[in-house]
């Protein structure tokens, strides 16, 4: 026990940490809220505003995707309804609130389609050249 006594007196004499005050907790919470706001809340509000602007400006012919994953072209715009043409002679009435946003095919899918077409054309070119060589 005698070895612990000098250690206890040293700990008692130690200077208090600058972060140990009551204001430090408030400062840490404020910093945390600031980070939370700029990383989560603000981008989400911007995205919601962009979608609302898109929905308010919908016109006939716009391609949209719904929250359920249905893709189609806008045929009519009414008060809070949209008539969506999903194929020829197939129209669905959908609430404006269920529009997720504009439909844009994935760039990776388009690139894959282009590469498949170029691969096929290269194979055809090789086949044509090999047929010419045989003649």
Backbone as ProteinMPNN parsed JSONL, in Angstrom:
{"seq_chain_A": "XXXXXXXXXXXXXXXXXXXXXXXXXXXXXXXXXXXXXXXXXXXXXXXXXXXXXXXXXXXXXXXXXXXXXXXXXXXXXXXXXXXXXXXXXXXXXXXXXXXXXXXXXXXXXXXXXXXXXXXXXXXXXXXXXXXXXXX", "coords_chain_A": {"N_chain_A": [[0.809, -1.188, 0.0], [1.991, 1.15, 0.514], [3.341, 1.827, -1.775], [1.395, 2.706, -3.487], [0.484, 5.087, -2.461], [2.2, 7.379, -3.109], [1.637, 7.468, -5.837], [-1.082, 8.041, -5.867], [-1.095, 10.617, -4.775], [0.302, 11.973, -6.764], [-1.531, 11.744, -8.908], [-3.633, 13.209, -7.868], [-2.569, 15.74, -7.84], [-2.279, 16.325, -10.487], [-2.758, 18.362, -13.39], [-5.932, 19.584, -14.422], [-7.66, 18.326, -17.291], [-7.991, 20.147, -20.364], [-10.274, 19.557, -21.753], [-12.107, 18.724, -19.928], [-14.102, 20.283, -18.841], [-17.5, 21.593, -18.282], [-18.402, 22.866, -20.549], [-17.108, 21.632, -22.597], [-18.407, 19.302, -23.361], [-20.676, 20.314, -24.592], [-19.503, 21.586, -26.763], [-18.414, 19.393, -28.158], [-20.773, 18.017, -28.832], [-21.958, 19.93, -30.481], [-20.099, 20.015, -32.599], [-20.358, 17.381, -33.514], [-23.056, 17.433, -34.368], [-22.841, 19.333, -36.41], [-21.184, 17.998, -38.272], [-22.86, 15.813, -38.802], [-25.039, 17.153, -39.948], [-23.934, 18.304, -42.331], [-23.05, 16.027, -43.645], [-25.215, 14.253, -43.873], [-27.961, 15.304, -43.578], [-28.165, 17.72, -45.148], [-27.355, 16.944, -47.881], [-29.439, 15.118, -48.375], [-31.724, 16.733, -48.3], [-31.216, 18.362, -50.531], [-31.393, 16.453, -52.565], [-34.09, 15.661, -52.302], [-35.328, 18.087, -52.956], [-34.554, 18.349, -55.634], [-35.874, 16.158, -56.802], [-38.525, 16.858, -56.265], [-38.73, 19.181, -57.808], [-38.386, 18.052, -60.333], [-40.677, 16.404, -60.488], [-42.697, 18.319, -60.357], [-42.303, 19.544, -62.798], [-42.993, 17.71, -64.743], [-43.735, 16.482, -68.004], [-45.567, 15.486, -70.931], [-44.195, 12.652, -72.46], [-41.829, 12.438, -71.013], [-39.475, 10.181, -69.625], [-39.817, 8.084, -66.886], [-39.166, 6.539, -63.693], [-40.807, 4.53, -61.32], [-41.398, 4.234, -57.731], [-41.875, 1.586, -57.371], [-40.436, 0.416, -59.367], [-41.318, 0.462, -61.959], [-40.984, 1.356, -65.313], [-41.593, 3.911, -67.61], [-43.201, 6.069, -70.087], [-44.459, 9.346, -69.685], [-47.819, 9.951, -70.231], [-50.096, 11.478, -69.685], [-50.576, 14.285, -67.54], [-52.112, 14.91, -64.594], [-53.856, 16.409, -61.786], [-52.837, 15.17, -59.193], [-52.142, 12.826, -60.265], [-50.561, 10.682, -62.644], [-50.588, 9.503, -65.901], [-49.108, 6.758, -67.087], [-47.376, 5.39, -69.75], [-46.476, 2.207, -70.333], [-46.055, 0.276, -72.223], [-46.994, -0.329, -75.655], [-50.359, 0.534, -75.926], [-50.75, 0.065, -73.208], [-51.455, 1.484, -70.287], [-50.888, 3.06, -67.17], [-52.276, 4.371, -64.184], [-50.743, 6.47, -61.966], [-49.761, 7.743, -58.814], [-48.36, 10.977, -58.328], [-46.597, 11.191, -56.222], [-45.371, 8.755, -56.146], [-43.398, 8.662, -58.006], [-40.084, 8.024, -58.612], [-38.003, 9.229, -59.938], [-36.255, 10.577, -62.848], [-35.854, 8.351, -65.627], [-32.903, 6.836, -66.505], [-30.851, 4.925, -68.448], [-28.401, 2.654, -67.213], [-25.0, 3.611, -67.437], [-23.028, 1.662, -67.554], [-24.332, -0.555, -68.564], [-24.962, 0.323, -71.142], [-22.391, 0.632, -72.145], [-21.561, -2.003, -72.053], [-23.299, -3.149, -73.909], [-22.419, -1.853, -76.234], [-19.802, -2.828, -76.362], [-20.315, -5.54, -76.707], [-21.524, -5.488, -79.235], [-19.392, -4.509, -80.739], [-17.571, -6.575, -80.378], [-18.927, -8.644, -81.679], [-18.974, -7.63, -84.281], [-16.243, -7.612, -84.823], [-15.725, -10.35, -84.768], [-17.271, -11.139, -86.925], [-15.913, -9.777, -88.959], [-13.456, -11.099, -88.85], [-14.297, -13.643, -89.538], [-15.21, -13.177, -92.133], [-12.809, -12.416, -93.349], [-11.344, -14.758, -93.08], [-12.824, -16.448, -94.681], [-12.396, -15.287, -97.147], [-9.688, -15.763, -97.353], [-9.672, -18.51, -97.653], [-10.761, -18.829, -100.157]], "CA_chain_A": [[0.0, 0.0, 0.0], [2.845, 2.333, 0.57], [3.744, 2.184, -3.129], [0.278, 3.354, -4.139], [0.26, 6.412, -1.88], [2.796, 8.445, -3.919], [0.936, 7.507, -7.103], [-2.356, 8.725, -5.632], [-0.83, 12.05, -4.605], [0.646, 12.501, -8.083], [-2.766, 11.851, -9.676], [-4.437, 14.282, -7.293], [-1.937, 17.008, -8.166], [-2.217, 16.506, -11.941], [-3.564, 19.47, -13.889], [-7.154, 19.098, -15.08], [-7.634, 18.327, -18.753], [-8.75, 21.276, -20.913], [-11.541, 19.057, -22.275], [-12.885, 18.153, -18.836], [-15.093, 21.23, -18.347], [-18.882, 21.346, -18.704], [-18.598, 23.406, -21.901], [-16.48, 20.767, -23.592], [-19.413, 18.377, -23.871], [-21.51, 21.078, -25.51], [-18.707, 21.809, -27.978], [-18.333, 18.128, -28.878], [-22.087, 17.742, -29.402], [-22.139, 20.873, -31.582], [-19.258, 19.535, -33.698], [-20.983, 16.169, -34.024], [-24.252, 17.831, -35.106], [-22.394, 19.985, -37.64], [-20.75, 16.944, -39.192], [-24.064, 15.065, -39.165], [-25.838, 18.001, -40.836], [-23.309, 18.457, -43.641], [-22.832, 14.734, -44.288], [-26.436, 13.476, -44.073], [-29.21, 16.055, -43.714], [-28.126, 18.676, -46.261], [-27.447, 16.275, -49.191], [-30.757, 14.512, -48.54], [-32.658, 17.815, -48.639], [-30.952, 18.753, -51.915], [-31.928, 15.406, -53.422], [-35.546, 15.771, -52.247], [-35.722, 19.29, -53.7], [-34.375, 18.069, -57.057], [-36.945, 15.254, -57.22], [-39.773, 17.632, -56.245], [-38.681, 20.055, -58.976], [-38.601, 17.197, -61.496], [-42.079, 15.974, -60.504], [-43.523, 19.481, -60.685], [-42.087, 19.915, -64.186], [-43.235, 16.585, -65.645], [-44.481, 16.749, -69.222], [-45.816, 14.313, -71.758], [-43.009, 12.161, -73.157], [-40.713, 12.22, -70.096], [-39.328, 8.812, -69.135], [-39.681, 8.082, -65.431], [-39.195, 5.261, -62.986], [-41.599, 4.663, -60.096], [-40.808, 3.61, -56.552], [-42.035, 0.145, -57.536], [-39.524, -0.05, -60.395], [-41.954, 0.485, -63.274], [-40.396, 2.361, -66.187], [-42.496, 4.242, -68.699], [-43.265, 7.453, -70.547], [-45.62, 10.085, -69.207], [-48.807, 10.172, -71.28], [-50.911, 12.61, -69.235], [-50.298, 14.781, -66.195], [-53.301, 15.489, -63.985], [-53.548, 17.068, -60.513], [-51.85, 14.405, -58.436], [-51.998, 11.564, -60.976], [-49.836, 10.642, -63.906], [-50.877, 8.328, -66.715], [-47.8, 6.289, -67.54], [-47.44, 4.382, -70.804], [-45.374, 1.278, -70.114], [-45.849, -0.355, -73.532], [-48.06, 0.13, -76.54], [-51.713, 0.262, -75.448], [-50.767, -0.262, -71.774], [-51.291, 2.714, -69.512], [-51.125, 2.918, -65.734], [-52.447, 5.616, -63.433], [-49.81, 6.432, -60.841], [-49.673, 8.976, -58.035], [-47.11, 11.727, -58.529], [-45.711, 10.933, -55.083], [-44.694, 7.476, -56.33], [-42.351, 8.79, -59.017], [-38.771, 8.048, -57.965], [-37.142, 10.176, -60.643], [-36.15, 10.328, -64.291], [-35.213, 7.087, -65.984], [-31.696, 6.929, -67.323], [-30.2, 3.619, -68.459], [-27.081, 2.641, -66.586], [-23.925, 3.757, -68.428], [-22.289, 0.408, -67.661], [-25.1, -1.432, -69.453], [-24.781, 0.824, -72.498], [-21.02, 0.317, -72.546], [-21.511, -3.443, -72.282], [-23.972, -3.392, -75.182], [-21.533, -1.39, -77.303], [-18.661, -3.734, -76.463], [-20.82, -6.775, -77.293], [-21.71, -5.247, -80.665], [-18.081, -4.39, -81.385], [-16.995, -7.92, -80.388], [-19.6, -9.401, -82.736], [-18.524, -7.131, -85.586], [-14.872, -8.071, -85.01], [-15.797, -11.773, -85.106], [-17.763, -11.22, -88.301], [-14.817, -9.343, -89.822], [-12.467, -12.178, -88.886], [-14.886, -14.743, -90.302], [-15.205, -12.76, -93.53], [-11.435, -12.445, -93.854], [-10.909, -16.14, -93.177], [-13.501, -17.004, -95.852], [-11.694, -14.749, -98.312], [-8.388, -16.455, -97.434], [-9.924, -19.875, -98.124], [-11.053, -18.786, -101.597]], "C_chain_A": [[0.855, 1.256, 0.0], [3.304, 2.748, -0.825], [2.624, 2.894, -3.881], [0.045, 4.779, -3.642], [0.921, 7.515, -2.704], [2.095, 8.585, -5.284], [-0.388, 8.257, -6.963], [-2.137, 10.224, -5.461], [-0.446, 12.695, -5.937], [-0.607, 12.69, -8.941], [-3.635, 12.992, -9.163], [-3.876, 15.65, -7.665], [-1.915, 17.291, -9.67], [-3.163, 17.624, -12.362], [-4.808, 18.915, -14.581], [-7.04, 19.239, -16.605], [-8.432, 19.518, -19.279], [-10.109, 20.83, -21.483], [-12.469, 18.533, -21.178], [-13.96, 19.091, -18.308], [-16.5, 20.913, -18.836], [-19.157, 21.868, -20.126], [-18.03, 22.487, -22.982], [-17.489, 19.781, -24.182], [-20.315, 19.078, -24.884], [-20.783, 21.294, -26.834], [-18.629, 20.527, -28.803], [-19.671, 17.769, -29.531], [-22.348, 18.663, -30.594], [-21.318, 20.456, -32.808], [-19.874, 18.299, -34.337], [-22.226, 16.517, -34.853], [-23.881, 18.502, -36.425], [-21.954, 18.971, -38.687], [-21.957, 16.166, -39.699], [-24.896, 15.857, -40.169], [-25.235, 18.04, -42.237], [-23.094, 17.131, -44.361], [-24.134, 14.013, -44.63], [-27.645, 14.345, -44.401], [-29.198, 16.941, -44.96], [-28.165, 17.99, -47.628], [-28.818, 15.645, -49.437], [-31.799, 15.567, -48.906], [-32.463, 18.276, -50.078], [-31.55, 17.74, -52.881], [-33.455, 15.465, -53.444], [-36.042, 16.98, -53.041], [-35.599, 19.056, -55.212], [-35.487, 17.163, -57.575], [-38.273, 15.996, -57.259], [-39.837, 18.552, -57.461], [-38.944, 19.257, -60.253], [-40.072, 16.803, -61.612], [-42.99, 17.134, -60.865], [-43.405, 19.861, -62.162], [-42.322, 18.778, -65.173], [-44.091, 16.995, -66.834], [-44.673, 15.438, -69.976], [-44.532, 13.937, -72.491], [-41.809, 11.929, -72.258], [-40.668, 10.75, -69.671], [-39.044, 8.864, -67.651], [-39.627, 6.653, -64.917], [-39.947, 5.491, -61.686], [-40.862, 4.026, -58.936], [-40.912, 2.093, -56.614], [-41.148, -0.432, -58.621], [-40.13, -0.088, -61.789], [-41.367, 1.644, -64.073], [-41.371, 2.636, -67.318], [-42.415, 5.699, -69.067], [-44.549, 8.086, -70.05], [-46.54, 10.343, -70.391], [-49.686, 11.375, -70.951], [-50.458, 12.996, -67.839], [-51.565, 15.445, -65.693], [-52.899, 16.083, -62.642], [-52.477, 16.319, -59.725], [-51.649, 13.02, -59.042], [-51.197, 11.756, -62.253], [-50.29, 9.382, -64.63], [-49.571, 7.959, -67.389], [-47.989, 5.218, -68.597], [-46.222, 3.476, -70.669], [-45.076, 0.437, -71.344], [-46.991, 0.103, -74.421], [-49.403, -0.377, -76.019], [-51.764, -0.211, -73.992], [-50.446, 1.003, -71.003], [-51.651, 2.449, -68.06], [-51.338, 4.296, -65.129], [-51.609, 5.494, -62.168], [-49.847, 7.775, -60.13], [-48.335, 9.657, -58.289], [-46.106, 11.431, -57.422], [-44.923, 9.633, -55.244], [-43.64, 7.505, -57.433], [-41.01, 8.925, -58.301], [-37.838, 9.035, -58.64], [-37.106, 9.875, -62.121], [-35.461, 8.994, -64.544], [-34.031, 7.365, -66.886], [-31.038, 5.559, -67.29], [-28.801, 3.716, -67.857], [-25.995, 2.751, -67.646], [-23.137, 2.459, -68.61], [-23.012, -0.545, -68.609], [-24.939, -0.987, -70.897], [-23.384, 0.491, -73.013], [-20.887, -1.168, -72.844], [-22.176, -3.793, -73.606], [-23.082, -2.994, -76.343], [-20.355, -2.341, -77.484], [-19.097, -5.072, -77.047], [-20.985, -6.629, -78.803], [-20.367, -5.169, -81.373], [-17.385, -5.746, -81.425], [-17.604, -8.755, -81.506], [-19.124, -8.936, -84.107], [-17.09, -7.558, -85.856], [-14.855, -9.543, -85.403], [-16.279, -11.946, -86.54], [-16.673, -10.818, -89.292], [-13.766, -10.436, -89.957], [-12.996, -13.341, -89.71], [-14.888, -14.407, -91.783], [-13.801, -12.844, -94.12], [-10.93, -13.87, -93.98], [-11.583, -16.833, -94.366], [-12.817, -16.535, -97.128], [-10.36, -15.464, -98.49], [-8.569, -17.866, -97.985], [-10.162, -19.901, -99.638], [-9.778, -18.544, -102.3]], "O_chain_A": [[0.432, 2.306, -0.485], [3.626, 3.917, -1.036], [2.899, 3.623, -4.834], [-0.543, 5.59, -4.357], [0.265, 8.519, -2.984], [1.978, 9.689, -5.815], [-0.766, 9.022, -7.85], [-2.931, 11.02, -5.963], [-0.826, 13.835, -6.207], [-0.728, 13.701, -9.632], [-4.3, 13.668, -9.948], [-4.63, 16.615, -7.79], [-1.564, 18.398, -10.078], [-4.227, 17.811, -11.772], [-4.737, 17.885, -15.252], [-6.402, 20.159, -17.116], [-9.457, 19.867, -18.694], [-10.997, 21.662, -21.67], [-13.514, 17.957, -21.48], [-14.681, 18.712, -17.385], [-16.677, 20.06, -19.706], [-20.042, 21.363, -20.816], [-18.43, 22.563, -24.144], [-17.428, 19.463, -25.369], [-20.673, 18.501, -25.911], [-21.387, 21.193, -27.903], [-18.764, 20.574, -30.025], [-19.698, 17.273, -30.658], [-22.898, 18.226, -31.605], [-21.805, 20.541, -33.936], [-19.911, 18.182, -35.562], [-22.426, 15.952, -35.928], [-24.531, 18.269, -37.445], [-22.317, 19.083, -39.858], [-22.062, 15.891, -40.894], [-25.403, 15.29, -41.137], [-25.944, 17.832, -43.222], [-22.968, 17.12, -45.586], [-24.164, 13.235, -45.584], [-28.291, 14.125, -45.426], [-30.143, 16.903, -45.747], [-28.945, 18.413, -48.481], [-29.306, 15.636, -50.568], [-32.667, 15.311, -49.741], [-33.44, 18.553, -50.774], [-32.143, 18.113, -53.893], [-34.055, 15.332, -54.511], [-37.064, 16.899, -53.722], [-36.445, 19.514, -55.981], [-35.992, 17.378, -58.677], [-39.068, 15.794, -58.177], [-40.893, 18.684, -58.078], [-39.643, 19.729, -61.15], [-40.649, 16.858, -62.698], [-43.957, 16.953, -61.605], [-44.334, 20.448, -62.716], [-41.895, 18.868, -66.324], [-45.048, 17.757, -66.694], [-44.028, 14.429, -69.691], [-43.865, 14.794, -73.07], [-40.85, 11.285, -72.683], [-41.706, 10.149, -69.39], [-38.154, 9.586, -67.2], [-39.99, 5.701, -65.608], [-39.759, 6.511, -61.023], [-39.84, 3.365, -59.118], [-40.126, 1.39, -55.98], [-41.104, -1.651, -58.791], [-39.513, -0.621, -62.712], [-41.265, 2.767, -63.578], [-41.914, 1.708, -67.917], [-41.675, 6.474, -68.461], [-45.597, 7.441, -70.001], [-46.119, 10.877, -71.418], [-49.986, 12.192, -71.822], [-50.016, 12.155, -67.056], [-52.042, 16.418, -66.278], [-51.707, 16.246, -62.383], [-51.344, 16.785, -59.608], [-51.057, 12.143, -58.414], [-51.165, 12.834, -62.847], [-50.364, 8.311, -64.028], [-49.003, 8.737, -68.156], [-48.692, 4.235, -68.361], [-45.086, 3.909, -70.863], [-43.962, -0.064, -71.495], [-47.864, 0.848, -73.976], [-49.561, -1.559, -75.711], [-52.747, -0.835, -73.592], [-49.331, 1.523, -71.053], [-52.591, 1.714, -67.759], [-50.675, 5.264, -65.503], [-51.749, 4.541, -61.402], [-49.951, 8.821, -60.771], [-47.309, 8.997, -58.445], [-44.898, 11.422, -57.662], [-43.92, 9.427, -54.56], [-43.054, 6.471, -57.755], [-40.821, 9.828, -57.486], [-36.973, 9.617, -57.986], [-37.842, 9.013, -62.601], [-34.599, 8.567, -63.777], [-34.151, 8.046, -67.904], [-30.696, 5.071, -66.213], [-28.119, 4.733, -67.984], [-26.057, 2.054, -68.659], [-22.634, 2.188, -69.7], [-22.369, -1.263, -69.375], [-24.795, -1.824, -71.788], [-23.214, 0.115, -74.172], [-20.183, -1.555, -73.777], [-21.676, -4.64, -74.347], [-22.995, -3.719, -77.334], [-19.951, -2.632, -78.61], [-18.344, -5.687, -77.802], [-20.631, -7.531, -79.563], [-20.21, -5.697, -82.474], [-16.685, -6.05, -82.391], [-16.897, -9.485, -82.2], [-18.897, -9.756, -84.997], [-16.743, -7.842, -87.003], [-14.074, -9.95, -86.262], [-15.77, -12.788, -87.281], [-16.526, -11.442, -90.343], [-13.245, -10.672, -91.047], [-12.26, -13.953, -90.483], [-14.596, -15.271, -92.61], [-13.623, -13.289, -95.254], [-10.162, -14.169, -94.894], [-10.984, -17.708, -94.991], [-12.677, -17.303, -98.08], [-9.94, -15.743, -99.613], [-7.705, -18.363, -98.707], [-9.812, -20.869, -100.314], [-9.755, -18.465, -103.528]]}, "name": "protein", "num_of_chains": 1, "seq": "XXXXXXXXXXXXXXXXXXXXXXXXXXXXXXXXXXXXXXXXXXXXXXXXXXXXXXXXXXXXXXXXXXXXXXXXXXXXXXXXXXXXXXXXXXXXXXXXXXXXXXXXXXXXXXXXXXXXXXXXXXXXXXXXXXXXXXX"}
